[in-house]
Amino acid sequence: MKFSTALIVLTSAVAFLASPTASESEYCPNEEYPHKCRGPKSGECFNPATGAFQKGCSAGFKCNNGKCVYGKP
């Protein structure tokens, strides 16, 4: 393996391991850069379609475990 190839693999591994990971009930909103994963604050629900937290959910969706999911409230 060439040194440059090994360096690229090592750099990719470090970047992957350094990226934030969300635990259960935590989401990584798009507007917070670098992405900071967090749970919803009081009254907030994460909308995966927009990648943002919002107050409540759109019609036809309900907030379940801090995330907007399809279903009746």
C-alpha positions, 0 to 999 in steps of 0.5 A: 500500500502506498503511503498516500493511500494509507494517509487517506485511510487514516484521515478518513478514519479520524474524521469519522470517529471525530464526527458527533453521534446522536444517542437515543432521543438526541438529534443533530439539527442542520442549522447548528454547525458544526452539528451539535446533537441534542435532545429537544427543549421544552415544547420542541420536536425534531422534524427530520424533513427539515432537519430542524427543531420546531414547536409542535408538528405539522398536521397529520404528525405527532411528536413521539420521543422528541421527533415528528412521526406520522400519526394522529396526535 
